[in-house]
Amino acid sequence: MPVTPDSDPYYRLRHSLAHVMAEAVLQIFPEGKVAIGPPVENGFYYDFDLPRALTPEDLGEVETRIKKIIAGKFPFVYREVSATDARTIFADQPYKLELIDGLAKGLDENGETHHGDTVISTYKHDTFEDLCRGPHLEHTGQIPANAFKLMSIAGAYWRGDEKQKQLQRIYGTAWNSKADLEQYLFQLEEAKRRDHRKLGKELGLFFFAEDVGPGLPIFTPKGETLRHEMESYVREVQTRYGYSHVWTGNVVKEQLYHKSGHYENYRDSMFPPMVESEDMIFRLKPMNCPSHMTLFNQMGVISYRDLPMRFAEFATLYRYEDSGALNGLTRVRALTQDDCHIFCRPDQIQAEFSLALNLIREVLSTYKFSDYKVRLSLRGTAGKFVADDEKWEQATSALRAALDANGVEYVEEEGEAAFYGPKADFLARDVLGREWQLSTIQVDFIQPSRLNCEYVGEDNQPHTPVVLHRAVTGTTERFLGVLIEHYAGAFPLWLAPVQATIIPITDKQMETAHDVRRRLMAVGLRVELDDSRDRMQGKIRRAQLQKIPYMLIIGNKEQEANAIAVRLRSGEDLGAIPVDSFIERALQEVKSRAS
């Protein structure tokens, strides 16, 4: 999501530093050509067309020159110019000239139609002037010289078009103080350490294989244990909240998506068709809602008294994501959604929203995602949306009312709605403060009408139900990727694929170790026994690297006392504990789902 002066308190700082960086680069390469340089989340970048490839050593020189410019306290001076004057100012800058031509035609910097009067303006400091609407700081001296860092060099096509020339992009970050910068750099390193792709491989949870294909993860027994526990937990909570679980398969006739509107608005994300005959074309299912609405229609005459009906399904869906957008488990082509569709009367929307909200809050709290915000995603004026203003207004008003009735604070975002209706998206922060979109509740007046869903009202007349689309953790794959990073692979006991490993000190304790394992497994604990010939410290270290919660060590003393020496993966030694006492402790920890 692009940052704006209103949404980002660092906007002026980072925007100003992007201009200063551009000046510094042109000091080194006077013949260089500049493109654009906006602030972005956590930093800024600028694109350059230079006579040679940049090196990491160049970044050091650029940083030195930036500090000298900062020390000059040069004011940022705004002025408005005509297109003719702008072309004179940027006569030797072809990328700026292209932007000026677009601005003169009423286009913005992205080549899209600009609504309102077009003003060509520039900002100048020291020797550098750039096309810019601002805003900026008052002068370069307001940039903290010890609170920025140039991070990397990357290739970038002009205007994101691979048919255009490839430019060189310099990324930087900037903060209000040295301490803030150091904290950000620490978080970056911590994020690398927690990267779910790295940890997933090290912990033996999942893999991507060339023979299977990109974006199609395959899960090991440990990874499948995690998936099973996650899904079982949501299934258990949903059942308690009155949701019924259904199954609607993986393949659907394409015609259903023509009826629902998905084909028109979503076909670019569908896998290619499977053609049996001219009127029998199938698609891998990219979403559940049309299938759930079809199931609703197959259930006979439905009275208003039967509503609400809540269909939940853990279905693997298939979306033909662009290969360049794939990213570990957080962006895949096969995704299992904890999906639900609630068929209700208009007067039940608020109560059903409240129920879904409480369910989401409970689940996110269990995973320690208590710091979250809600984004009300609205239709806006751009993008693919079903054209039905009346139903959009009904849905938007109903969703706003439900949020307000539940005392939920939210921010509105234009253009982020689903193509059939507005949605409330839950954006949670992990332990590193990073924001992830997890849960969603959507209000839909459009699809049930298109698919002829009906119930018999109190007036004995047919009525179209409202459908609330709801996902708690979103998709198993993405949520697992988030959890791996959230916990740094050290899952709470209830979720850990292996909950304990038994470590006999010598072969003399092996029979006892097997007996202890049987006792623990009999009560449902997931236990391994390390019967390798490695030394005890080596076994402990291996269990710690695998982030196993408990290490249960058995030596002569423990064997004689029917006990186990318990160590935590953190290194803490709990001492000798009777086996039955450990079982009681572990089962209580699992039951409470303590994190």
C-alpha positions as CSV (number, residue, x, y, z in Angstrom):
1,M,0.0,0.0,0.0
2,P,1.5,3.4,-1.0
3,V,2.4,5.8,1.8
4,T,1.0,9.3,1.9
5,P,1.8,12.4,3.9
6,D,-1.3,11.7,6.0
7,S,-0.6,8.0,6.6
8,D,3.1,8.2,7.3
9,P,4.7,10.5,9.9
10,Y,8.1,9.9,8.3
11,Y,6.9,11.0,4.8
12,R,8.5,14.5,4.8
13,L,11.8,13.2,6.2
14,R,12.1,10.3,3.7
15,H,10.8,12.3,0.8
16,S,13.4,15.0,1.5
17,L,16.2,12.5,1.9
18,A,15.3,10.9,-1.4
19,H,15.9,14.2,-3.1
20,V,19.2,14.7,-1.2
21,M,20.3,11.2,-2.2
22,A,19.6,12.0,-5.9
23,E,21.7,15.1,-5.7
24,A,24.6,13.1,-4.1
25,V,24.4,10.5,-6.9
26,L,24.5,13.2,-9.6
27,Q,27.5,14.7,-7.9
28,I,29.3,11.4,-8.6
29,F,27.7,10.8,-12.0
30,P,27.0,14.3,-13.5
31,E,25.8,12.8,-16.7
32,G,23.3,10.5,-14.9
33,K,19.6,10.6,-15.5
34,V,17.0,10.5,-12.7
35,A,13.6,9.0,-12.8
36,I,11.4,9.0,-9.6
37,G,12.1,8.8,-5.9
38,P,9.2,8.4,-3.5
39,P,8.9,7.5,0.2
40,V,7.8,3.9,0.8
41,E,7.1,1.9,4.0
42,N,10.1,2.2,6.3
43,G,12.2,4.2,3.8
44,F,12.6,5.6,0.3
45,Y,14.1,4.9,-3.0
46,Y,15.2,6.6,-6.2
47,D,15.7,5.2,-9.7
48,F,18.7,6.2,-11.8
49,D,20.0,5.7,-15.4
50,L,23.8,5.7,-14.8
51,P,26.8,5.1,-17.0
52,R,27.9,2.1,-15.0
53,A,26.6,-0.4,-12.5
54,L,26.6,0.8,-8.9
55,T,28.6,-1.2,-6.3
56,P,28.2,-1.4,-2.5
57,E,31.3,0.8,-2.3
58,D,29.4,3.5,-4.1
59,L,26.7,3.6,-1.4
60,G,29.4,4.5,1.1
61,E,30.4,7.5,-1.0
62,V,26.8,8.5,-1.6
63,E,26.2,8.5,2.2
64,T,29.2,10.7,2.8
65,R,28.0,13.2,0.3
66,I,24.5,13.1,1.7
67,K,25.9,14.1,5.1
68,K,27.7,17.1,3.6
69,I,24.5,18.2,1.9
70,I,22.6,17.8,5.2
71,A,25.1,20.0,6.9
72,G,24.6,22.8,4.4
73,K,21.0,23.3,5.7
74,F,19.8,24.1,2.2
75,P,16.1,25.1,2.1
76,F,13.6,23.1,0.1
77,V,12.0,25.7,-2.2
78,Y,8.6,25.1,-3.9
79,R,7.6,26.7,-7.1
80,E,4.9,26.2,-9.8
81,V,6.0,26.3,-13.5
82,S,4.5,26.0,-16.9
83,A,5.0,22.9,-19.0
84,T,7.3,25.0,-21.3
85,D,9.4,26.2,-18.3
86,A,9.5,22.7,-16.9
87,R,10.9,21.3,-20.2
88,T,13.6,23.9,-20.1
89,I,14.6,23.1,-16.5
90,F,14.8,19.3,-17.3
91,A,16.0,19.5,-20.9
92,D,18.7,16.9,-20.2
93,Q,16.5,14.6,-18.2
94,P,14.4,12.4,-20.6
95,Y,12.4,10.6,-17.8
96,K,11.4,14.0,-16.4
97,L,10.4,15.2,-19.9
98,E,8.2,12.1,-20.3
99,L,6.5,12.9,-17.0
100,I,6.0,16.6,-18.0
101,D,4.4,15.5,-21.3
102,G,2.0,13.4,-19.3
103,L,1.3,16.1,-16.7
104,A,0.5,18.5,-19.6
105,K,-2.1,16.0,-20.8
106,G,-3.7,15.7,-17.4
107,L,-2.0,12.4,-16.4
108,D,-0.3,11.7,-13.1
109,E,3.2,10.3,-12.6
110,N,1.7,6.7,-13.1
111,G,0.3,7.7,-16.5
112,E,-3.3,7.6,-15.1
113,T,-5.9,10.3,-15.6
114,H,-5.5,13.0,-12.9
115,H,-8.8,14.3,-11.5
116,G,-8.8,18.0,-10.9
117,D,-6.5,20.8,-12.1
118,T,-3.0,19.7,-13.1
119,V,-0.3,21.8,-11.5
120,I,3.4,21.3,-12.5
121,S,5.5,22.0,-9.5
122,T,9.1,21.5,-8.4
123,Y,11.1,21.5,-5.3
124,K,14.7,22.7,-5.3
125,H,17.5,22.5,-2.7
126,D,21.1,23.4,-3.3
127,T,21.9,22.4,-6.9
128,F,19.1,19.8,-7.3
129,E,15.6,20.4,-8.6
130,D,12.9,17.8,-9.1
131,L,9.4,17.6,-10.3
132,C,7.5,17.2,-7.1
133,R,4.3,18.0,-5.2
134,G,5.9,17.6,-1.8
135,P,5.7,18.0,1.0
136,H,9.2,18.3,2.3
137,L,11.1,19.5,5.4
138,E,12.0,23.1,5.7
139,H,15.7,22.5,5.0
140,T,18.2,19.7,4.7
141,G,19.6,20.3,8.2
142,Q,16.4,18.9,9.7
143,I,17.4,15.4,8.4
144,P,19.2,13.6,11.3
145,A,22.6,12.8,9.8
146,N,23.1,9.7,12.0
147,A,19.6,8.2,11.5
148,F,19.6,7.1,7.9
149,K,21.3,4.2,5.9
150,L,21.4,3.3,2.3
151,M,20.3,-0.4,2.2
152,S,20.6,-1.9,-1.2
153,I,20.8,-1.6,-5.0
154,A,18.2,-3.3,-7.2
155,G,17.1,-3.3,-10.8
156,A,13.8,-1.6,-11.7
157,Y,12.1,-1.1,-15.0
158,W,11.0,2.5,-15.8
159,R,7.3,2.7,-14.7
160,G,7.4,-1.0,-13.9
161,D,7.2,-2.0,-17.5
162,E,9.6,-4.8,-18.5
163,K,9.6,-3.5,-22.1
164,Q,11.1,-0.3,-20.8
165,K,14.8,0.3,-19.9
166,Q,16.0,-1.2,-16.7
167,L,17.2,1.4,-14.2
168,Q,19.2,1.2,-11.0
169,R,17.3,1.7,-7.8
170,I,18.9,2.7,-4.5
171,Y,16.8,1.8,-1.4
172,G,17.4,3.7,1.9
173,T,15.8,4.0,5.3
174,A,15.5,7.0,7.5
175,W,14.3,7.6,11.1
176,N,14.1,10.4,13.6
177,S,17.0,9.3,15.7
178,K,20.1,7.0,15.7
179,A,18.3,4.8,18.3
180,D,15.3,4.4,16.0
181,L,17.6,3.4,13.1
182,E,19.4,0.9,15.2
183,Q,16.1,-0.6,16.4
184,Y,14.9,-0.9,12.8
185,L,18.2,-2.6,11.7
186,F,18.0,-5.0,14.6
187,Q,14.4,-5.9,13.6
188,L,15.6,-6.5,10.0
189,E,18.2,-8.9,11.3
190,E,15.7,-10.6,13.6
191,A,13.3,-10.9,10.7
192,K,16.0,-12.7,8.7
193,R,16.6,-15.0,11.6
194,R,12.8,-15.7,11.8
195,D,12.3,-16.1,8.0
196,H,9.7,-18.8,7.7
197,R,11.3,-20.2,4.5
198,K,14.6,-20.6,6.3
199,L,13.1,-22.0,9.5
200,G,10.6,-24.2,7.6
201,K,13.6,-26.0,6.0
202,E,15.7,-26.2,9.1
203,L,12.8,-27.5,11.2
204,G,11.8,-29.9,8.5
205,L,8.2,-28.6,8.1
206,F,7.7,-28.0,4.4
207,F,9.5,-27.8,1.0
208,F,9.0,-26.5,-2.5
209,A,10.0,-29.0,-5.2
210,E,10.7,-28.3,-8.8
211,D,9.0,-31.5,-9.8
212,V,5.8,-30.4,-8.0
213,G,5.9,-26.7,-9.2
214,P,6.2,-23.2,-7.9
215,G,3.8,-22.0,-5.2
216,L,2.7,-25.5,-4.4
217,P,4.2,-26.4,-0.9
218,I,4.6,-30.0,0.2
219,F,4.4,-30.7,4.0
220,T,6.4,-33.2,6.0
221,P,4.8,-35.2,8.9
222,K,5.9,-32.4,11.2
223,G,4.4,-29.7,8.9
224,E,1.2,-31.7,8.6
225,T,1.0,-32.0,12.3
226,L,1.1,-28.2,12.6
227,R,-1.6,-27.8,9.9
228,H,-3.8,-30.4,11.6
229,E,-3.5,-28.7,15.1
230,M,-4.2,-25.3,13.6
231,E,-7.3,-26.4,11.7
232,S,-8.6,-28.6,14.5
233,Y,-8.4,-25.7,16.9
234,V,-10.5,-23.4,14.5
235,R,-12.9,-26.3,13.8
236,E,-13.4,-26.8,17.5
237,V,-14.0,-23.1,18.2
238,Q,-16.3,-22.8,15.2
239,T,-18.4,-25.8,16.3
240,R,-18.7,-24.2,19.7
241,Y,-20.0,-21.0,18.1
242,G,-22.7,-22.8,16.1
243,Y,-21.0,-23.2,12.7
244,S,-21.6,-26.4,10.6
245,H,-18.8,-27.9,8.5
246,V,-19.4,-28.9,4.9
247,W,-17.3,-30.1,2.0
248,T,-17.7,-28.9,-1.6
249,G,-14.8,-30.4,-3.5
250,N,-11.9,-28.9,-5.5
251,V,-13.3,-28.7,-9.1
252,V,-16.3,-26.7,-10.3
253,K,-18.0,-26.1,-13.7
254,E,-16.8,-22.8,-15.1
255,Q,-20.4,-21.7,-15.7
256,L,-21.0,-21.3,-12.0
257,Y,-18.3,-18.5,-12.0
258,H,-20.1,-16.8,-14.9
259,K,-23.2,-16.7,-12.7
260,S,-21.5,-15.5,-9.6
261,G,-19.4,-12.8,-11.3
262,H,-16.1,-14.4,-10.5
263,Y,-15.3,-15.2,-14.1
264,E,-15.6,-11.6,-15.2
265,N,-13.8,-10.1,-12.2
266,Y,-11.4,-12.9,-11.2
267,R,-10.5,-15.1,-14.2
268,D,-6.9,-13.8,-14.4
269,S,-6.3,-15.6,-11.0
270,M,-7.9,-18.9,-12.1
271,F,-5.9,-21.8,-13.4
272,P,-6.6,-22.6,-17.0
273,P,-9.8,-24.5,-17.9
274,M,-10.2,-28.2,-18.1
275,V,-12.4,-28.9,-21.2
276,E,-14.5,-32.0,-21.4
277,S,-16.9,-30.7,-24.0
278,E,-18.1,-27.3,-25.2
279,D,-20.7,-27.1,-22.4
280,M,-18.7,-29.0,-19.8
281,I,-15.7,-26.8,-18.8
282,F,-14.2,-27.2,-15.3
283,R,-11.9,-25.0,-13.2
284,L,-9.9,-25.7,-10.1
285,K,-11.8,-24.0,-7.3
286,P,-10.3,-20.5,-6.5
287,M,-12.9,-19.7,-3.8
288,N,-15.7,-21.4,-1.9
289,C,-18.6,-18.9,-2.0
290,P,-20.4,-20.0,-5.2
291,S,-20.2,-23.6,-4.1
292,H,-21.6,-22.8,-0.7
293,M,-24.4,-20.8,-2.3
294,T,-25.1,-23.8,-4.6
295,L,-25.3,-26.1,-1.5
296,F,-27.7,-23.6,0.1
297,N,-29.9,-23.9,-3.0
298,Q,-29.9,-27.7,-2.9
299,M,-31.2,-28.0,0.7
300,G,-34.9,-27.6,-0.2
301,V,-37.3,-25.0,1.0
302,I,-35.6,-22.8,3.6
303,S,-37.7,-20.7,6.0
304,Y,-36.8,-17.5,7.7
305,R,-36.8,-19.6,10.9
306,D,-33.9,-21.7,9.5
307,L,-31.7,-18.7,9.3
308,P,-28.9,-18.1,10.0
309,M,-27.2,-21.0,8.3
310,R,-23.4,-21.1,8.8
311,F,-21.4,-23.2,6.4
312,A,-17.7,-23.6,7.2
313,E,-15.1,-25.5,5.2
314,F,-11.4,-26.2,5.2
315,A,-11.0,-26.3,1.4
316,T,-7.8,-26.2,-0.6
317,L,-8.3,-23.5,-3.3
318,Y,-6.1,-22.9,-6.3
319,R,-5.1,-19.5,-7.6
320,Y,-2.8,-18.9,-10.5
321,E,-0.6,-16.3,-8.9
322,D,2.1,-14.7,-11.0
323,S,5.3,-16.6,-10.4
324,G,7.1,-13.3,-9.5
325,A,4.6,-12.7,-6.7
326,L,5.1,-16.1,-5.0
327,N,6.7,-15.9,-1.5
328,G,7.2,-19.0,0.6
329,L,4.0,-19.9,2.4
330,T,2.7,-16.3,2.5
331,R,1.9,-16.3,-1.3
332,V,1.1,-19.7,-2.8
333,R,-0.9,-21.2,-5.5
334,A,-2.5,-23.9,-3.4
335,L,-4.1,-22.5,-0.2
336,T,-6.4,-24.0,2.4
337,Q,-8.9,-21.5,3.7
338,D,-10.8,-21.6,7.0
339,D,-13.7,-20.3,5.1
340,C,-17.3,-19.7,6.2
341,H,-20.4,-18.3,4.6
342,I,-23.3,-17.2,6.8
343,F,-26.7,-17.0,5.2
344,C,-28.9,-14.6,7.2
345,R,-31.8,-12.1,7.1
346,P,-30.9,-8.4,6.9
347,D,-32.0,-8.0,10.5
348,Q,-29.5,-10.7,11.6
349,I,-26.4,-9.0,10.1
350,Q,-25.4,-7.2,13.3
351,A,-25.8,-10.3,15.5
352,E,-23.9,-12.5,13.1
353,F,-21.1,-10.0,12.7
354,S,-20.8,-9.8,16.5
355,L,-20.6,-13.6,16.7
356,A,-17.9,-13.8,14.0
357,L,-16.0,-10.9,15.6
358,N,-16.0,-12.7,19.0
359,L,-14.8,-15.9,17.3
360,I,-11.9,-14.0,15.6
361,R,-10.9,-12.2,18.8
362,E,-10.8,-15.5,20.7
363,V,-8.6,-17.2,18.1
364,L,-6.2,-14.3,17.6
365,S,-5.9,-13.9,21.4
366,T,-4.9,-17.6,21.6
367,Y,-2.0,-17.0,19.2
368,K,-1.1,-13.8,21.1
369,F,-2.1,-11.5,18.2
370,S,-3.8,-9.0,20.6
371,D,-2.5,-5.9,18.9
372,Y,-4.6,-5.5,15.7
373,K,-6.5,-2.9,13.9
374,V,-9.5,-3.1,11.5
375,R,-9.6,-1.8,8.0
376,L,-12.9,-1.1,6.4
377,S,-12.2,-1.9,2.8
378,L,-14.5,0.0,0.5
379,R,-15.3,-0.1,-3.2
380,G,-13.8,3.2,-4.4
381,T,-13.8,4.4,-8.0
382,A,-11.1,2.3,-9.5
383,G,-10.8,-1.5,-9.9
384,K,-13.1,-4.4,-10.8
385,F,-16.3,-4.3,-8.8
386,V,-19.8,-5.5,-9.6
387,A,-22.0,-2.6,-10.7
388,D,-25.0,-2.4,-8.4
389,D,-24.9,0.9,-6.4
390,E,-28.0,0.1,-4.3
391,K,-26.6,-3.2,-3.0
392,W,-23.2,-1.7,-2.4
393,E,-24.7,1.0,-0.3
394,Q,-26.8,-1.5,1.6
395,A,-23.7,-3.7,2.3
396,T,-21.5,-0.8,3.3
397,S,-24.1,0.7,5.6
398,A,-24.7,-2.6,7.2
399,L,-21.0,-3.3,7.8
400,R,-20.4,0.2,9.2
401,A,-23.3,-0.2,11.6
402,A,-22.1,-3.6,12.7
403,L,-18.6,-2.2,13.4
404,D,-20.0,0.8,15.3
405,A,-22.4,-1.4,17.3
406,N,-19.5,-3.5,18.5
407,G,-17.3,-0.5,19.4
408,V,-14.7,-1.5,16.8
409,E,-12.3,1.3,15.8
410,Y,-11.5,1.2,12.1
411,V,-9.8,3.1,9.3
412,E,-11.4,3.3,5.8
413,E,-9.5,2.3,2.7
414,E,-11.0,3.0,-0.8
415,G,-10.6,0.4,-3.5
416,E,-9.7,-2.5,-1.2
417,A,-13.1,-4.2,-1.2
418,A,-13.9,-7.6,-2.7
419,F,-15.5,-7.3,-6.1
420,Y,-18.9,-8.1,-4.6
421,G,-18.9,-6.2,-1.4
422,P,-17.1,-4.3,1.4
423,K,-15.1,-6.0,4.1
424,A,-13.6,-5.6,7.5
425,D,-10.0,-6.8,7.4
426,F,-8.1,-7.5,10.6
427,L,-4.5,-6.4,10.5
428,A,-2.5,-7.9,13.4
429,R,1.0,-7.1,14.5
430,D,3.5,-9.9,15.3
431,V,6.2,-9.7,18.0
432,L,8.4,-7.6,15.6
433,G,5.7,-5.1,15.1
434,R,5.1,-6.2,11.5
435,E,1.5,-5.9,10.2
436,W,-0.2,-8.9,8.6
437,Q,-3.8,-9.1,7.2
438,L,-5.3,-12.2,8.8
439,S,-9.0,-12.3,9.4
440,T,-11.8,-10.9,7.4
441,I,-15.6,-10.4,7.5
442,Q,-17.4,-9.4,4.3
443,V,-21.0,-8.4,3.7
444,D,-22.4,-9.6,0.3
445,F,-25.8,-8.6,-1.1
446,I,-24.8,-9.3,-4.7
447,Q,-23.7,-12.9,-5.1
448,P,-26.7,-14.5,-3.4
449,S,-29.0,-12.6,-5.7
450,R,-27.0,-13.6,-8.8
451,L,-27.1,-17.2,-7.8
452,N,-30.8,-17.1,-6.9
453,C,-30.5,-18.0,-3.3
454,E,-33.9,-17.7,-1.6
455,Y,-35.7,-18.3,1.7
456,V,-39.4,-18.0,2.5
457,G,-40.0,-15.0,4.7
458,E,-42.5,-14.4,7.4
459,D,-44.8,-13.0,4.7
460,N,-44.6,-16.4,2.8
461,Q,-42.9,-14.6,0.0
462,P,-39.4,-15.4,-1.4
463,H,-36.5,-13.3,-0.2
464,T,-32.8,-13.2,-1.0
465,P,-30.5,-13.8,2.0
466,V,-27.5,-11.7,2.9
467,V,-24.2,-13.6,3.0
468,L,-21.4,-12.8,5.3
469,H,-18.1,-14.2,4.1
470,R,-15.8,-14.9,7.1
471,A,-12.2,-16.3,7.5
472,V,-10.5,-16.5,10.9
473,T,-6.9,-17.2,10.1
474,G,-7.3,-16.6,6.4
475,T,-5.4,-19.5,4.9
476,T,-3.5,-22.3,6.7
477,E,-0.4,-21.8,4.6
478,R,-0.1,-18.1,5.0
479,F,-1.0,-18.2,8.7
480,L,1.5,-20.9,9.3
481,G,4.2,-18.8,7.6
482,V,3.2,-15.9,9.9
483,L,3.2,-18.1,13.0
484,I,6.7,-19.6,12.2
485,E,8.0,-16.0,12.2
486,H,5.9,-14.9,15.1
487,Y,7.2,-17.7,17.3
488,A,10.6,-17.9,15.6
489,G,9.8,-21.6,15.2
490,A,9.5,-22.1,18.9
491,F,5.8,-23.1,18.9
492,P,3.8,-23.3,22.1
493,L,3.4,-26.9,23.4
494,W,-0.1,-27.5,22.1
495,L,1.1,-26.6,18.6
496,A,4.7,-28.0,18.5
497,P,5.0,-30.9,16.1
498,V,7.3,-32.7,18.6
499,Q,6.4,-31.8,22.2
500,A,9.2,-33.7,24.0
501,T,12.2,-35.7,23.2
502,I,13.5,-38.4,25.5
503,I,17.2,-38.6,26.0
504,P,18.7,-41.7,27.7
505,I,22.2,-41.1,28.9
506,T,23.4,-44.6,28.2
507,D,22.0,-47.7,26.6
508,K,21.2,-49.0,30.2
509,Q,18.3,-46.5,30.3
510,M,17.0,-47.4,26.8
511,E,14.3,-49.8,28.0
512,T,13.0,-47.3,30.5
513,A,13.1,-44.6,27.8
514,H,10.9,-46.6,25.5
515,D,8.5,-47.3,28.4
516,V,8.3,-43.5,29.2
517,R,7.6,-42.8,25.6
518,R,4.8,-45.2,25.5
519,R,3.2,-43.7,28.6
520,L,3.4,-40.2,27.1
521,M,2.1,-41.2,23.7
522,A,-0.8,-43.1,25.4
523,V,-2.1,-39.7,26.7
524,G,-1.8,-38.1,23.3
525,L,1.6,-36.3,23.6
526,R,3.9,-36.2,20.6
527,V,7.2,-37.6,21.7
528,E,10.5,-38.7,20.1
529,L,13.2,-40.8,21.6
530,D,16.8,-40.0,20.7
531,D,18.5,-43.4,20.6
532,S,21.6,-42.2,18.7
533,R,25.1,-42.8,20.0
534,D,25.8,-39.1,20.4
535,R,26.7,-37.7,23.8
536,M,24.0,-36.3,26.0
537,Q,25.0,-32.7,25.4
538,G,24.9,-33.3,21.6
539,K,21.4,-34.7,21.9
540,I,20.3,-31.8,24.0
541,R,21.8,-29.3,21.5
542,R,20.0,-31.1,18.6
543,A,16.7,-30.9,20.4
544,Q,17.2,-27.2,21.1
545,L,18.0,-26.5,17.4
546,Q,14.8,-28.3,16.5
547,K,13.1,-26.0,19.1
548,I,11.4,-29.0,20.9
549,P,9.7,-27.6,24.1
550,Y,10.8,-30.4,26.5
551,M,13.9,-32.5,26.8
552,L,13.4,-35.5,29.2
553,I,16.7,-36.9,30.3
554,I,16.9,-40.4,31.9
555,G,20.0,-41.5,33.8
556,N,20.5,-44.0,36.6
557,K,19.0,-41.8,39.3
558,E,16.0,-41.0,37.3
559,Q,15.5,-44.6,36.3
560,E,15.6,-45.7,39.9
561,A,13.1,-43.0,41.0
562,N,10.7,-43.5,38.1
563,A,11.4,-39.8,37.2
564,I,12.8,-37.7,34.3
565,A,15.1,-34.8,34.4
566,V,13.3,-32.0,32.6
567,R,15.0,-29.3,30.6
568,L,13.3,-26.6,28.5
569,R,14.5,-25.6,25.1
570,S,15.5,-22.2,26.6
571,G,18.1,-24.1,28.6
572,E,16.3,-23.9,31.9
573,D,16.7,-27.0,34.1
574,L,13.6,-28.0,36.0
575,G,15.3,-30.9,37.8
576,A,13.9,-34.4,38.3
577,I,10.1,-34.8,38.1
578,P,8.0,-37.9,38.5
579,V,6.7,-39.1,35.1
580,D,3.1,-38.8,36.2
581,S,3.7,-35.2,37.4
582,F,5.2,-34.3,34.1
583,I,2.3,-35.8,32.2
584,E,-0.1,-33.8,34.3
585,R,1.9,-30.6,33.7
586,A,2.1,-31.1,30.0
587,L,-1.5,-32.0,29.5
588,Q,-2.6,-28.9,31.4
589,E,-0.3,-26.8,29.3
590,V,-1.7,-28.3,26.1
591,K,-5.3,-27.9,27.3
592,S,-4.9,-24.2,28.1
593,R,-3.2,-23.6,24.8
594,A,-0.7,-21.4,26.6
595,S,1.6,-19.4,24.4
